[in-house]
Amino acid sequence: MRYGRAPEVLRDIDLNLEPGSFHFLTGATGAGKSSLLKLIYLAARPSRGLISLFGRDVNAMARRDLPFVRRRIGVVFQEFHLLDHLSAFDNVGLPLRIAGARIEDYRADVIELLQWVGLGGKIHAFPPTLSGGEKQRLSIARAVVNKPDILLADEPTGNVDHAMALRILRLLVEMNSLGTTVVIASHDQDLVRRSGMPVLHVHDGGLHLIGAAPQASAAEPAPPEPARPESARPEPVPHDDPEDPEAQSEPEPPPAAEGEA
Amino acid sequence: MSPARAPHNAPADFRAASLLPRQDERAGGLVFTVAVLAFLACLAVIATLAADRAARGWVTQLSSSATIQVRPSGDETGPEAAARAAETAAAVKGVVEARALDRKAAETLLEPWLGKGNLPADLPLPFLVTVELDPKAPATAVSLDQAMAHAHIDASVDDHSRWMQDVRRSGNLVRVIAALACALIASAAGSMIAFATRQGLAARRDVVEVLHLCGAEDSFIANLFMVRFSSLAFRAAAYGAIAAAAAGALTRLAGGSDGFTPALPISWLDLASCIAAPLLGAAVAAVSAKTVATRILRAQP
């Protein structure tokens, strides 16, 4: 992949994301992590090569078919990409509304999802009034509301503190445990290390599977099994504020991956 | 994620918000411009309807009458020849009444050109017969000519067809000019909306990008702009139409019984034509916005 006449950002990449897999995507700034994600969520086209999504060649796909493929992909952006003029409720409900659902049909689901990400008290709030962590969780809620087959997150913890980063990671792991394929681009080596998930490392335009990151050290608490509510619904994030000392309870680290890609 | 149906009692006042931001500093200028265009279009239509009514009235008047100019021959005097021509014409099918004009009536006809009392007594004047025709089945100039020839009267029949053609031509010309004016105004409004749509898409690139990434089709996004600008045009055109209707009503009131002037007899009914302006404005805006937005979106990667 290249931008205009610039040198290729990514080349000779052979990657197969198995359904239900979980990968971290690491690499130096400018290495091409975001570009790789863009290729997957169809914001960019490869200058050469083949990308197949859900069994279909992206390059051969008609433009009119792209939206229906995008609806199967949830994206969490580093810069959130929330619509400031829409409330938290409307931002999260956006993919469903675009898919043609009526507000009566998705109202309860969206409210529940907002509560799941700890924003139940800010349903009517607008993004400019939210903190970075709240925006990030709102962005996650919007990404998952459509129950996507693939969830891509570009530096989802880049704007939050460590505690909130762990909470967000837990949300993504819970999503994965429900069958969603997850790819997280991150600079946060500590987060990657603690997750124990396989790592795809972008370097010099190529992609290298490192395998599971080293587990957390013995000094750190062992990652417990995640709670599994009977409804198979991920546990809600505590309704708190990162700056609230009472709410700063140590979050549970995410579970280790059961297998490698 | 498999969120089960929540037991929460969601507030009943949830409504889907507009996906495009409401505030737009350019909207005020656009509303004003479209309102002015609608105002001009409505005035053009009102004037056209009034002019058309005047033209139709004139044609009706001309087509329901004819004039016979009689030239006396032999021992017959002018008034005698005119009287006989009137009698002959009255017997023709399709003629309601025929009346010979006396010299005084002929002088009255010439007054606008020569003034009152300026005619020398010995000036020869044409001897005229005015013929009132049956409006349903009027007699033709040919049948009147034949009747005059049969009665051995040297006469020329003028059924006003030349004048009617002129009036009809003028009326048609006014209609064409008005239609062109309205088409130009609609084009100007469409261009304005197209420009605003381009600006809107450029200014809301972030919104468009998010909508695309959330799975919106080009038509979905184009429809947002279509609805936005058609509703704006509807509102703006309504302002212009109301102003034009008010101006027309004032003109009608000030014009008295003629409805302004005999050439523009404005009717109260003409003002009702303004109702169409908001609908047409919205339609033009909808087509323009949808077309431009779709073209731009399809050009994006």
Chai-1 contact restraints between the chains, C-beta under 6 A:
chainA,res_idxA,chainB,res_idxB,connection_type,confidence,min_distance_angstrom,max_distance_angstrom,comment,restraint_id
A,P67,B,G215,contact,1.0,0.0,6.0,A-B,restraint_1
A,P67,B,E217,contact,1.0,0.0,6.0,A-B,restraint_2
A,R70,B,G215,contact,1.0,0.0,6.0,A-B,restraint_3
A,R71,B,G215,contact,1.0,0.0,6.0,A-B,restraint_4
A,V75,B,L213,contact,1.0,0.0,6.0,A-B,restraint_5
A,H81,B,V210,contact,1.0,0.0,6.0,A-B,restraint_6
A,L83,B,V210,contact,1.0,0.0,6.0,A-B,restraint_7
A,H85,B,P21,contact,1.0,0.0,6.0,A-B,restraint_8
A,L86,B,A17,contact,1.0,0.0,6.0,A-B,restraint_9
A,D90,B,A17,contact,1.0,0.0,6.0,A-B,restraint_10
A,L94,B,C214,contact,1.0,0.0,6.0,A-B,restraint_11
A,P95,B,C214,contact,1.0,0.0,6.0,A-B,restraint_12
A,P95,B,G215,contact,1.0,0.0,6.0,A-B,restraint_13
A,I98,B,C214,contact,1.0,0.0,6.0,A-B,restraint_14
A,I98,B,G215,contact,1.0,0.0,6.0,A-B,restraint_15
A,I98,B,A216,contact,1.0,0.0,6.0,A-B,restraint_16
A,I103,B,F14,contact,1.0,0.0,6.0,A-B,restraint_17
A,I103,B,A16,contact,1.0,0.0,6.0,A-B,restraint_18
A,R107,B,A10,contact,1.0,0.0,6.0,A-B,restraint_19
A,R107,B,F14,contact,1.0,0.0,6.0,A-B,restraint_20
A,A108,B,R5,contact,1.0,0.0,6.0,A-B,restraint_21
A,A108,B,A6,contact,1.0,0.0,6.0,A-B,restraint_22
A,A108,B,A10,contact,1.0,0.0,6.0,A-B,restraint_23
A,D109,B,P3,contact,1.0,0.0,6.0,A-B,restraint_24
A,I111,B,H8,contact,1.0,0.0,6.0,A-B,restraint_25
A,I111,B,A10,contact,1.0,0.0,6.0,A-B,restraint_26
A,E112,B,P3,contact,1.0,0.0,6.0,A-B,restraint_27
A,E112,B,A6,contact,1.0,0.0,6.0,A-B,restraint_28
A,L113,B,P3,contact,1.0,0.0,6.0,A-B,restraint_29
A,V144,B,M1,contact,1.0,0.0,6.0,A-B,restraint_30
A,K147,B,M1,contact,1.0,0.0,6.0,A-B,restraint_31
A,M175,B,M1,contact,1.0,0.0,6.0,A-B,restraint_32
A,L178,B,M1,contact,1.0,0.0,6.0,A-B,restraint_33
A,S231,B,A4,contact,1.0,0.0,6.0,A-B,restraint_34
A,A232,B,S2,contact,1.0,0.0,6.0,A-B,restraint_35
